[in-house]
Amino acid sequence: MRNFRDNLALYALMAVCFAVFCYMGWRYVDVEFLALTNGDAMPQFLQLQKMSQGLITLNIKQFFAFEFYNYGFFYYVLNLLAALPFIITDNYPLQIYAPRVLNALFSIANLWLLYKIARMYLSACNALLLVGVFVAMAGFWHLGYVFKPDVFQAFFVLACAYYLLRDNFSFGKHYTLAWIALGLGIGLAKFQAILFIPMMYAYICLPALSMQAGQILLALKRCALGTLGVVALWIASNPYLLHKSGFNAWLSMFEGNMNSNATNHGAYTQVSLGDKLAMIDFYYFEMVVFIVLLVLCCYLLWLGLVRVFRDLALGEIHKQTIGQNKDSSKDYYASAVSRDDDKKMDSRIFTQNAEILQSSNSTNATRRQDLGDKNGALQGESRAHTLAYVTADSPQQNKGYRSPLGDVSLESPFLAPKQAKRCGRELAGFFRKPMPKPKKPQSLIPFAPLAVGFFISLAYLLFFVNKAWEAYYFSTMALGCVLYIPLALACAKAFMKTSKGGGGAAQCKAIYTLSNRCAITLACIADSRRVYV
């Protein structure tokens, strides 16, 4: 309940966005005009009709005969389950409307996941502002309306980034969950999510750049196992690939998609880089904000490389110190051996002197033995008399007698006072408020692999895809929103260093809050004119 109250502003924003999507989705639900709408709404509508007929008639070939094999089979199953009641009742408007509502839910899930990532580093207010950057993008509203799995794919990409930041190079369970999230994005949503596998490779290989043999072999093993896991998830979520005809259908679709990317949907026209940047400027980020994002990614890459080379230098220094310690230990061992030889000579001399002293004292020992026997006999008689006197009158020999100290522990007379003192401390600590633990400063190094994934996917779309299609860029730009977090933290650190003079803790808190908001506010102001419904 407390968590719900803390995130009430986020849930309100999500509810408002969902209501807007529901309103947008109810427009253009006539089948006669469906082919004129944006996207592949009409072909997807026909695919759901075909799959429903195959499900009802138990025709497996018809059930798997959907056209867009680069999309995940599970994505079609979800949309079919959402629209199946209206397909059975022949309600065509709701057949068109149900997949749009499902896509709106995926869009809202992206807001929640982005907020959860931001809360790892920023306050609740600043995290909400970062979500506002995402909502301010026109691509968020456009792709939340059309029948495409790009929003679904972005959710898994953000989940992968979230688990990588949680793992922080410990390679534990969150690292495994990151691979699973990316594999589900490729298998369930869209095959295009394979562009973000270099992000995982960069995360694995960044510690291995120290050029240590064990680290390199371990990194190669992790890359191989992760890739095999992704392939297994892709095949398991698309079972038609196990059949020869199903794999040939996927391969034919893949080749046709790559040909379409090279020829601009078969038009054989060249799309310039300026057109692609203009598309980014219209649907996602203002160009100034986009350039700032690119500079930030370069800084994160430089920061990661500096950390690697610093660790490499420290490793070399450590090896040199180990070598020096080995040499010094050898010298110490040699000197210790020489000292042992001297000690052996001294011990021989000492044993000879001891034998001489033992022979001289043996005569004196025989003289003292007679006197010792006489004294021992006298002491034995006195002990016997004392023992008889004590046992005769001892009250503990009576069975009906109980000592008044029987309930007191005789092992330690200070045990009871110590116990009472400890209980007093526990009672005092129970009524005292617990001291909050100081938060550790978050490192920016885990953002470096995310910057690699952003750069590689963006470079492929800008230079190797002859299209200016906004849907291709959605997951990349969603990952770019995550990279605003280091910018906010870097600004906070700069403001804290440059702040001088009085004001105390309140001034430092105000500077920290302002510095966290400055970059995010810039993006919100620059992108606010792009929002449309």
Residue pairs with C-beta under 8 A, 6 or more apart in sequence:
4 11
6 124
7 115
7 124
9 124
9 128
10 111
10 112
10 115
10 128
10 131
13 111
13 128
13 131
13 132
13 135
14 108
14 111
14 112
17 104
17 107
17 108
17 111
17 135
18 104
18 105
18 108
20 141
20 533
21 100
21 101
21 103
21 104
21 107
21 108
21 141
21 144
21 145
22 101
22 104
23 533
24 100
24 141
24 145
24 533
25 97
25 100
25 101
25 104
25 145
26 97
28 34
28 36
28 37
29 92
29 93
29 94
29 96
29 97
30 93
31 45
31 92
31 96
34 41
34 42
34 45
34 96
35 41
35 42
38 142
38 146
39 146
39 147
39 148
40 68
40 146
40 147
40 148
41 96
41 146
41 147
43 67
43 68
44 68
44 79
44 99
44 147
45 95
45 96
45 147
47 66
47 67
47 68
47 76
48 76
48 79
48 80
48 83
48 87
48 95
48 99
49 87
50 62
50 65
50 66
51 62
51 63
51 66
51 76
51 80
52 80
52 83
52 84
52 87
52 88
53 59
53 62
54 60
54 61
54 62
54 63
54 64
54 65
55 63
55 80
55 84
64 73
64 240
64 246
66 73
66 76
67 253
68 253
69 249
69 250
69 253
69 254
70 190
70 191
70 192
70 250
70 253
70 254
70 257
71 149
71 189
71 190
71 191
72 149
72 186
72 187
72 188
72 189
72 190
72 191
72 237
72 238
73 237
73 238
73 239
73 240
74 187
74 188
74 237
75 149
75 152
75 188
75 189
75 190
78 102
79 98
79 99
79 102
79 147
82 98
82 99
82 101
82 102
83 94
83 95
83 98
83 99
86 92
86 94
86 95
86 98
87 95
99 147
100 145
100 147
103 143
103 144
103 145
103 146
103 147
103 148
103 151
103 152
104 144
104 145
106 144
106 151
106 152
106 155
107 140
107 143
107 144
107 151
109 155
110 134
110 151
110 154
110 155
110 158
110 478
111 131
111 134
111 135
113 155
113 158
113 159
113 162
114 130
114 131
114 134
114 158
114 478
114 481
114 482
115 127
115 128
115 130
115 131
116 162
117 158
117 161
117 162
117 165
117 482
117 485
118 126
118 127
118 130
118 131
118 482
118 485
119 127
120 165
120 166
120 442
121 442
121 485
121 488
121 489
122 130
122 485
122 488
122 489
122 516
123 513
123 516
125 513
125 517
126 488
126 513
126 516
126 517
126 520
129 517
129 520
129 521
129 524
130 481
130 484
130 485
130 488
130 520
132 520
132 524
133 481
133 484
133 520
133 523
133 524
133 527
134 140
134 478
134 481
135 531
136 523
136 524
136 527
136 528
136 530
136 531
137 283
137 284
137 285
137 477
137 527
137 530
137 531
138 282
138 283
138 284
138 530
138 531
138 532
139 283
139 284
139 470
139 473
139 474
139 477
141 531
141 532
141 533
142 283
142 470
143 150
143 151
143 470
143 471
143 474
144 151
146 471
148 471
149 189
149 190
150 190
150 471
150 472
150 474
150 475
151 474
152 188
152 189
152 190
153 185
153 189
153 190
153 192
153 193
153 474
153 475
154 474
154 475
154 478
155 185
155 189
156 181
156 182
156 184
156 185
156 188
156 189
156 193
157 182
157 185
157 193
157 196
157 475
157 478
157 479
158 478
158 479
158 482
159 178
159 181
159 185
160 178
160 179
160 181
160 182
160 185
160 196
160 199
160 200
161 199
161 450
161 453
161 479
161 482
163 174
163 175
163 177
163 178
163 181
164 174
164 175
164 178
164 199
164 200
164 203
164 446
164 449
164 450
165 446
165 447
165 450
166 174
167 174
167 175
167 178
167 446
168 443
168 446
169 203
169 206
169 207
169 445
169 446
171 222
175 203
178 200
178 203
179 200
179 226
179 229
179 230
180 229
180 233
182 193
182 196
182 197
182 200
182 230
183 229
183 230
183 232
183 233
183 234
184 233
184 237
185 193
185 196
186 193
186 194
186 230
186 233
186 234
187 233
187 234
187 235
187 236
187 237
187 238
188 237
191 234
191 254
192 472
192 475
193 475
195 453
195 456
195 457
195 460
195 476
196 453
196 457
196 475
196 479
197 227
197 230
198 452
198 453
198 456
199 449
199 450
199 452
199 453
199 454
199 456
200 223
200 226
200 449
201 223
202 448
202 449
202 452
202 453
203 446
203 449
204 219
204 222
204 223
204 226
205 219
205 223
206 304
206 308
206 445
206 448
206 449
207 215
207 219
207 308
208 215
208 216
208 218
208 219
209 305
209 308
209 312
210 308
210 311
210 312
210 315
211 312
212 315
234 241
235 241
235 242
238 250
240 246
240 247
240 249
240 250
241 247
241 250
259 266
260 266
260 467
261 464
261 465
261 466
261 467
262 466
263 466
264 270
264 271
264 466
264 467
265 467
270 466
271 466
271 467
271 468
273 462
273 463
275 468
276 461
276 462
276 468
277 287
277 290
277 462
278 468
279 468
279 469
279 470
279 473
280 287
280 290
280 473
280 477
281 287
281 290
282 530
283 470
283 473
283 530
284 290
284 470
284 473
284 477
284 480
285 293
285 477
285 480
285 523
285 526
285 527
286 523
286 526
286 527
286 530
288 526
289 522
289 523
289 526
289 527
292 487
292 519
292 522
293 480
293 483
293 484
296 451
296 483
296 484
296 486
296 487
297 451
297 454
297 455
297 483
298 451
299 486
299 490
300 444
300 447
300 448
300 450
300 451
300 483
300 486
301 448
301 451
301 452
301 455
303 444
303 445
303 448
304 445
304 448
304 449
304 451
307 445
391 397
395 401
396 403
409 415
409 416
442 489
444 486
444 489
444 490
447 482
447 483
447 485
447 486
450 479
450 482
450 483
451 483
453 479
454 476
454 479
454 480
454 483
457 475
457 476
457 479
458 473
458 476
461 472
461 473
461 476
465 472
484 519
484 520
484 523
487 519
488 515
488 516
488 517
488 518
488 519
488 520
489 516
491 515
491 516
491 518
491 519
492 512
492 515
492 516
493 515
494 515
495 511
495 512
495 514
495 515
496 508
496 511
496 512
496 515
499 507
499 508
499 511
